[in-house]
Structure formats: structure tokens, C-alpha cells
Amino acid sequence: MMLRLLKKRALKAMEEDFKLVDFFFALPYTYVVIEGEKGKAVGLVMTLPEEINEYKNTITGASLRGFIEKADSLNIIERTLGLAAINAVSQYYLEVDAERNVLDLVEEEKVAVIGNMLPLVQALREKGKEVFVFERNPKLWDRETLSDALEYVLLPEMEAVIVSGSALLNCTIDMIVERSNKAKKIILVGATAQGLPEFFKGTGVTHLASVKVENVEKAIISLKLGSFRGFGEQSKKYVIEV
């Protein structure tokens, strides 16, 4: 389970006694804010309401290590807070030099996109790519969307695979990597993909395309107001090779 590996590596990477400043299990994003000697960092995770079957968890007290320890829980709420905590630690240590676009990375012709990310899908098709879009949530389907049940059959044919970071959260990432055995690139994208590249060494993921929040205070206010683009103006997009 990839989340179990990320959890182990995040706990090992923590070289400071971080202060847990804020956290929120919410829509559209769950977040965890920490503070260390270099300042504050925020870890983001797209909340998946369709995965929630009951609103309870076993967390009784808030702590950064406590959240991370729950990252591989079978409870979706615990898993979401755990991954957000891992991302917060990752973002604290991550250095981003310049903005990059994931589209510049994809040279392959036969591309799978896991998670119906419409702007990205449209841009790939405009570049002449043969794009196969897989989506678990029926509310996000359109006429060209395939059920995620077909990933098992079709992924071995793909030359590149672009995966929503939510695949970490719903625990499908391991199967996706295993079935994408011919893909030259497996790119984890979105706010949920904020982990440190070294956390993903040896997993099969080749690149991370995410966002670095530079103004934590402003971003958190926007997120508390429920904005899907709450961290847009306060963040920088990046693509990093694992």
C-alpha cells in the first residue's frame, strides 16, 4: 500500500518538532497547517464525499504525528487527514524554483487520464493525443468518460498515465501503477499530489505535478470559504521528477 510507505517516510523525514497550527476536514479541500523554524506550510487533499459511509473516526486528539499515523487507515476521514499531514510536512521541506506545466511533459501519443480533469483532457486532445479518461464518480462522467472499472483492462496499453492525486486517497494508485507496466511516464497530479519526490522513490510514479502554497494565511481564508480555487493566486504550479 503506497500510503503506508509515504507514512513511514514522512515520519522519518520529520527533523523538527512541528507545531500543528490548524486543520480542517472540509469541502472542497481538507488541509493541515504546520509551523517550524522556516515558517508555515499547508498540506492539501481533495475531500472525496462519495467515499464517506459514516462520519466518525478513532482520532481523539489532534497532533501531527497522530494524523500521519492514520494515513493508511481504512477510515476515509482518518486517511484524508493523514495524507494532508504528510503533504504539509512535504511542502515544508519542498523547494520550487520555477513554474512548469504538465502538458510540456507528455510527449507520448496514447494517454490515460485517471480522474475527469476537463481542462487537462481538452488540452491533451488539442495537441492531438489519443486520450482515455477514467472516472469513478458518475456525477463527473460525460459521453467520453470511461468507468474506472475499465482501468484494469486498458492501462497496460497506455504510453503515459496521468493520475489524479485522489488515487492515493481512494487506494487505487497501487493497482494503477501495476497495470501501467508499459507507460513511460506515470504522473501524479493535483493538489493532493503534494508529497516530496523522495517519498515516491521506487513506487513507479515518475513525476509529481502539484501546487506550492506561498501565502498560507490568505489561502486558508479562501479554503474556509469553500473556494475550489482558494489557493490559486497564492500558489505556484510545479512539475518535479521523482
N, C-alpha and C positions, 0 to 999 in steps of 0.2 A: 504494500500500500504506500503510494508516494507521499501521502500526507504524514505517514509515520516517519518516513525518512526526513522530511522537512522539519518536523517537530524535533527530532533528535539533533539535527544540525543547527537549528535555531537556538536551542537550549545551550549547546556547546559554544555557540558564537557570542553569547552574551558576556561581555567583558566588564560591564558596569552594573551597578545596582540601580536600574532604571526606575523612575517614578511613573506610576500609572496615573496620567493626568485626567483622562476622560475615556469613555467608551459608550457605545450605543448600538443595540441590536435594532435596526430600523429599516424602513424603506426610503429610497431605493438601495442605499448602501449601509452596511454595518461598518463601524470604524472603531479603532483603538488608537489613542494618542499616548505617546510616552515622552519622557524628557530625560536627557542625560547631560553630560558635560558640554556637548556640542549644540544643545538646544532641543527642540521638539521635532517629532516625526509622527506621521499618521499612517496607519495601515488600513487599507480599504478592501472590502469584499462586497460584491453584488449579492444582496439578500435574495434567496430563492423561496418565495412564499409557497410555490406549488409543491415544495419538498416537505413542508411542515405538516405533520399529522397531529401533533398536540403541543401546546405552548407550555412546556415545562422542561427543566433540566436539573442536573445534580449540582450545579455550581451554587455554593452558599456564601462565598466571599469573593470579592474582586481582587485579583492580583495578576500581574503579567505572566509569571510562571504558571500560575493556576490555569489561565486561559490557554496557554500553549500546550500544557499537558493534556488538554481536552481536544486538541486539533484532530485526532484520529478517532474521536468518539462516534458512535452510531447515531447519536442525537444531533440533528441538523443545527440546532441553536448553539450547542456547545462547539460543534465543528466550525461554524461560521465565526464565532468569537475567537476561537483558537487560530484560525487562518489569518484573521485580521491582526491578531497579536504577532504572529510570525511575520506578516508583512510590515508591521510597524518597526520591528527590530531590523528587518531587511532595509527599509527605507532610511533608517537612522545611519546605517553604515554605507549605503549606496551613494556613489558619486556619479553624476551625469554631466557630461561635458557639452553635448550639443543635441538638439532635437533631430530625430530621424523618423522616417515613415516606413511602416511595414511593407507598403506596396513596392518600395525600391528593392526589397529583399527577395521578392518572389519572381524568379526567372522561369520556373517550371511552368508547363502548359496545363497539366491536369491537376487541379487543386481542389481539396476538400476544405470546406469551411464548417466548423462544428459550432453551432450557435448562429442563429439567423441574424447576422450583423449586416443590415441592409446597405449602409454606405460603403462598407468594405466589399461586399459582394458585387455591388454595382460597379465599383471602381475596377475590380478584377475583370469583370466581363467587358468593360470598356477597353481594357488592354488586350482583349482577345483570348482570355484564358477560358478553358473548359472548367466550369465551377460546379461542384456538387455541394449543396447546402443541406446540412442535417440539423434538426431541431427537436428537442424533447417536449417543449411546451406547445401544445396545439394552438394556443392563443397567438403564437408568433409564426404560425405557418402561413404560407401563401401558395400559389399554384405550382411553384417551382421548388418548394421545400420538401425534403425527404424526412421521414421519421428516423429518429436516432437508432431505431432497431436495425436499420439497413447499414449502419456503420460497420458491423461485423463482416458483412459480405463485401462491401465496396472499398473499404480503406486499403486493403492490400493492392489495389490498382492505382493508388494515388502517388503522384510525384512530389507533392508538397501538401502539408496539412496545417491549417490554421485553426487553432483551438481556443475557444473562449476559456478564460481562467476559471469559469464556473465549473469546468470539468474536474478541477481539483476538488471543489466543494461537494459535488454530487458523486465523487469517487469513480467516475468513468475514465479518468485520464490513463490509468494503467492499461485497460483494455485498448484504448485508442492508440497508445504508443506501441503496444504489442502487435496490433493488427496493421499498423502503418509501417510494415517492415521494408517496403521499397521506397518510402519517401526520403528524399534528400534533406528536407527540412521539416521539422515539427515545431511550429511557432506558437507559443502560449501568449494570448493577447488579452488586453483589457485591464481595468483597474485591479481585478482580483489577482493578476499575474505579477504582483509587485515583489516577489521573492528575490533574494540575492541569487545571482547566476551560479555561484559556487554551491548553493543548496541543491541545484538540479544536476550537478555533475553525475554522469553515469546513468541518468534516468531515461535517456533517449530524446528528451526535449533539447532542441538545438538553439533556440532563441527565445527571448522574452521581450515582448512589446507592451509597455505599460506607461504609467504616468508617475512623475515625481512631484508631489505637492510641495510648493515652495513657500506659500503663505498659509500656514496651518490654521491660524485663527479665523481668517476670512472664509477658508474652505469649510471649516466646521460649522460656521453660522449658516452657510448656504445648504449644507447637508442636513442640518437640523430642520431647515425649512422645506425639506423634501425635494430638492432640485436634483434632477438626473445629471445636470451639468454644473453642479455646485462647485466642483474643484477645477473646472475648465480654465478659467482665467488665472487661477492661482497655481497652475501646474505646468509641467513640461513633459511632452511625449518623448519616449526614448525606445530604442531597439538595442538589445545587448546580446551578444553571442554567449552561449553557455560554455 
